[in-house]
Amino acid sequence: MVRVLLTDSISKSYTGGVSEFEIFVSNVRQLIRQLDEIYPGLGSEIDNGTLSLSIDGDIYQDAFLEDLQPDSEITFLPKIGGG
């Protein structure tokens, strides 16, 4: 199962404070769909581009096509702005 970690602000806004859980998925697109089913609005927040994600410690700005391993750890983070 993929382990998902959320920041405090994301978990308070969408999951009622749940910041860590496990889910059966094989890619990022499937993860986003299932998160939106379990926690309505969270998938849309991820899709709108305000969040980056880390897969096993590597940060991705656009990871929608990335495959996940059964033991992957996913962390959602606010996108870092450049300038």
GROMACS elastic network, one bead per residue, 0.5 to 0.9 nm:
[ bonds ]
;  ai    aj funct       b0    kb
    1    22     6  0.57819   500
    1    23     6  0.53829   500
    1    25     6  0.72427   500
    1    69     6  0.82228   500
    1    71     6  0.59502   500
    1    72     6  0.76868   500
    2    21     6  0.84432   500
    2    22     6  0.54202   500
    2    23     6  0.53540   500
    2    24     6  0.61169   500
    2    25     6  0.67663   500
    2    26     6  0.83050   500
    2    68     6  0.75764   500
    2    69     6  0.71828   500
    2    70     6  0.54294   500
    2    71     6  0.54759   500
    2    72     6  0.51082   500
    2    73     6  0.59590   500
    2    74     6  0.72792   500
    3    20     6  0.72648   500
    3    21     6  0.58975   500
    3    23     6  0.66208   500
    3    24     6  0.89994   500
    3    70     6  0.86768   500
    3    71     6  0.71409   500
    3    72     6  0.63070   500
    3    74     6  0.60855   500
    3    75     6  0.84809   500
    4    19     6  0.79214   500
    4    20     6  0.56334   500
    4    21     6  0.54565   500
    4    22     6  0.59085   500
    4    23     6  0.75346   500
    4    72     6  0.85836   500
    4    73     6  0.59717   500
    4    75     6  0.59043   500
    4    76     6  0.79696   500
    5    19     6  0.56622   500
    5    21     6  0.69269   500
    5    22     6  0.88966   500
    5    73     6  0.75702   500
    5    74     6  0.60778   500
    5    76     6  0.65892   500
    6     9     6  0.81199   500
    6    10     6  0.61130   500
    6    11     6  0.58514   500
    6    18     6  0.80124   500
    6    20     6  0.63912   500
    6    74     6  0.85607   500
    6    75     6  0.59292   500
    6    76     6  0.54773   500
    6    77     6  0.73821   500
    7    10     6  0.53516   500
    7    11     6  0.61383   500
    7    12     6  0.85589   500
    7    19     6  0.65793   500
    7    75     6  0.80080   500
    7    76     6  0.69262   500
    7    77     6  0.67220   500
    7    78     6  0.86191   500
    8    11     6  0.51558   500
    8    12     6  0.59905   500
    8    13     6  0.85247   500
    8    17     6  0.71129   500
    8    18     6  0.85721   500
    8    19     6  0.66538   500
    9    12     6  0.52194   500
    9    13     6  0.61923   500
    9    14     6  0.87155   500
    9    17     6  0.84988   500
   10    13     6  0.51851   500
   10    14     6  0.61145   500
   10    15     6  0.76857   500
   10    17     6  0.82512   500
   10    19     6  0.80608   500
   10    42     6  0.82615   500
   10    76     6  0.84450   500
   10    77     6  0.86808   500
   11    14     6  0.53766   500
   11    16     6  0.62378   500
   11    18     6  0.55790   500
   11    19     6  0.52547   500
   11    20     6  0.87366   500
   12    15     6  0.60610   500
   12    16     6  0.51974   500
   12    18     6  0.74714   500
   12    19     6  0.82539   500
   13    16     6  0.67549   500
   13    17     6  0.76337   500
   13    42     6  0.86260   500
   14    17     6  0.76680   500
   14    18     6  0.85872   500
   14    39     6  0.60805   500
   14    40     6  0.72499   500
   14    41     6  0.68779   500
   14    42     6  0.59425   500
   15    18     6  0.53065   500
   15    19     6  0.75127   500
   15    38     6  0.86611   500
   15    39     6  0.59252   500
   15    40     6  0.86977   500
   15    42     6  0.82489   500
   16    19     6  0.87558   500
   18    21     6  0.75352   500
   23    31     6  0.79557   500
   23    34     6  0.84906   500
   23    35     6  0.88684   500
   24    31     6  0.82011   500
   24    70     6  0.76633   500
   25    28     6  0.78018   500
   25    29     6  0.89945   500
   25    30     6  0.60553   500
   25    31     6  0.57516   500
   25    34     6  0.82550   500
   25    68     6  0.74080   500
   25    69     6  0.86220   500
   25    70     6  0.78059   500
   26    29     6  0.87244   500
   26    30     6  0.68667   500
   26    31     6  0.76185   500
   26    66     6  0.89779   500
   26    67     6  0.59768   500
   26    68     6  0.50594   500
   26    69     6  0.66362   500
   26    70     6  0.73234   500
   27    30     6  0.54830   500
   27    31     6  0.63072   500
   27    32     6  0.89288   500
   27    64     6  0.77251   500
   27    65     6  0.69006   500
   27    66     6  0.58021   500
   27    69     6  0.82044   500
   28    32     6  0.62236   500
   28    33     6  0.86814   500
   28    63     6  0.66867   500
   28    64     6  0.51972   500
   28    65     6  0.63604   500
   28    66     6  0.58128   500
   28    67     6  0.64737   500
   28    68     6  0.69344   500
   29    32     6  0.52463   500
   29    33     6  0.63754   500
   29    34     6  0.87680   500
   29    63     6  0.84142   500
   29    64     6  0.52299   500
   29    65     6  0.66432   500
   29    66     6  0.80706   500
   29    67     6  0.89087   500
   30    33     6  0.51384   500
   30    34     6  0.61977   500
   30    35     6  0.85334   500
   30    64     6  0.88722   500
   31    34     6  0.52498   500
   31    35     6  0.60368   500
   31    36     6  0.85951   500
   31    43     6  0.84844   500
   32    35     6  0.51018   500
   32    36     6  0.62059   500
   32    37     6  0.87224   500
   32    42     6  0.79004   500
   32    44     6  0.81621   500
   32    46     6  0.72156   500
   32    47     6  0.78447   500
   32    64     6  0.86360   500
   33    36     6  0.52591   500
   33    37     6  0.64333   500
   33    38     6  0.88715   500
   33    43     6  0.61678   500
   33    44     6  0.89171   500
   34    37     6  0.50053   500
   34    38     6  0.61947   500
   34    39     6  0.83211   500
   34    43     6  0.78237   500
   35    38     6  0.51369   500
   35    39     6  0.56128   500
   35    40     6  0.74406   500
   35    41     6  0.85675   500
   35    42     6  0.63639   500
   35    43     6  0.57021   500
   36    39     6  0.50773   500
   36    41     6  0.57897   500
   36    42     6  0.52739   500
   36    44     6  0.69848   500
   37    40     6  0.57169   500
   37    41     6  0.85082   500
   37    42     6  0.87029   500
   37    43     6  0.80341   500
   38    42     6  0.87177   500
   39    42     6  0.58229   500
   39    43     6  0.78097   500
   40    43     6  0.71176   500
   40    44     6  0.81419   500
   41    44     6  0.51757   500
   41    45     6  0.61932   500
   41    46     6  0.87616   500
   42    45     6  0.50333   500
   42    46     6  0.63309   500
   42    47     6  0.86296   500
   43    46     6  0.51057   500
   43    47     6  0.60997   500
   43    48     6  0.86627   500
   44    48     6  0.60618   500
   45    48     6  0.53521   500
   45    49     6  0.72842   500
   45    50     6  0.69659   500
   45    51     6  0.74853   500
   46    49     6  0.59633   500
   46    50     6  0.66053   500
   46    51     6  0.56186   500
   46    52     6  0.79034   500
   46    53     6  0.89985   500
   46    76     6  0.83551   500
   47    50     6  0.78855   500
   47    51     6  0.81431   500
   47    64     6  0.89713   500
   48    51     6  0.79268   500
   49    52     6  0.75049   500
   49    61     6  0.82590   500
   49    62     6  0.82204   500
   49    79     6  0.79181   500
   50    77     6  0.86821   500
   50    78     6  0.61848   500
   50    79     6  0.56533   500
   51    61     6  0.77440   500
   51    76     6  0.63917   500
   51    77     6  0.54595   500
   51    80     6  0.86166   500
   52    59     6  0.69419   500
   52    60     6  0.59394   500
   52    62     6  0.72111   500
   52    63     6  0.82626   500
   52    75     6  0.84276   500
   52    76     6  0.59055   500
   52    77     6  0.52035   500
   52    78     6  0.59537   500
   52    79     6  0.50551   500
   52    80     6  0.80221   500
   53    58     6  0.81807   500
   53    59     6  0.56553   500
   53    60     6  0.54972   500
   53    61     6  0.68074   500
   53    62     6  0.81752   500
   53    63     6  0.74319   500
   53    74     6  0.66670   500
   53    75     6  0.54797   500
   53    77     6  0.57604   500
   53    78     6  0.83610   500
   53    79     6  0.84542   500
   54    57     6  0.54240   500
   54    58     6  0.50924   500
   54    60     6  0.59963   500
   54    61     6  0.88357   500
   54    63     6  0.89272   500
   54    73     6  0.78178   500
   54    74     6  0.54926   500
   54    75     6  0.50123   500
   54    76     6  0.64580   500
   54    77     6  0.76526   500
   55    58     6  0.52962   500
   55    59     6  0.65084   500
   55    60     6  0.75935   500
   55    63     6  0.88488   500
   55    66     6  0.89560   500
   55    68     6  0.79567   500
   55    72     6  0.66705   500
   55    73     6  0.58298   500
   55    75     6  0.68104   500
   56    59     6  0.84866   500
   56    71     6  0.89893   500
   56    72     6  0.58280   500
   56    73     6  0.50865   500
   56    74     6  0.64438   500
   56    75     6  0.83295   500
   57    73     6  0.78390   500
   57    74     6  0.81212   500
   57    75     6  0.82949   500
   59    63     6  0.88623   500
   59    75     6  0.88300   500
   60    63     6  0.55445   500
   61    79     6  0.74477   500
   62    65     6  0.82049   500
   62    66     6  0.89185   500
   63    66     6  0.53476   500
   63    67     6  0.88569   500
   64    67     6  0.86527   500
   68    71     6  0.81084   500
   68    72     6  0.60735   500
   68    73     6  0.87881   500
   69    72     6  0.50882   500
   69    73     6  0.87740   500
   70    73     6  0.89784   500
   77    80     6  0.85489   500
